[in-house]
């Protein structure tokens, strides 16, 4: 199982946690400008589920399970689990998972939008790598812009998000890759990205 080290946390007290800003570095994954794909092939519980939710795409093995069981330890999620889970699956499902500590299967997670796709365990990593390679073959400045606009949808009201997207769309017209992509499409050829 992936998650936080409970034995490491057990002796901590409020003052230590507050002074150390405990778990503050965990969101580095979410702040990465590079797309990150999680391939969950087992238990993603507590910190493991939080870490998976910081990724841009989550693929799951057929037997994967997800949960925020902190309530069973007398605590609550501390690395964004309550916030990201609610945005991913909605308030009711997030409340049920967080208030009971119950897990969901890969099938339930996919149905609720927490997971993009489910694969047999032996294909999971291969499929995640394939998706990563597909993304890596595209214009990286444009990929970074696309990631930024999707992430902003979590932070901005709809009208502000749409305006931000439109401005970022307009920004693509300052790139060589937008010009190359549209020219390649118009002329029926494969784009040769310059990364500019």
Secondary structure, 3 states (H helix, E strand, C coil): CECCCHHHHHCCCHHHHHHHCCCHHHHHHHHCCCCCEEEECCEEECHHHHHHHHCCEEEEECCCEEECHHHHHCCCCCCCHHHHHHHHHCHHHHHHHHHHCCEEEHHHHHHHCCCCEEECHHHHHHHHHHHHHHHHCCCHHHHHHHHHHHHHCCCCCHHHHHHHHHHHHHHHCCCHHHHHHHHHHHCCCCCCCCCC
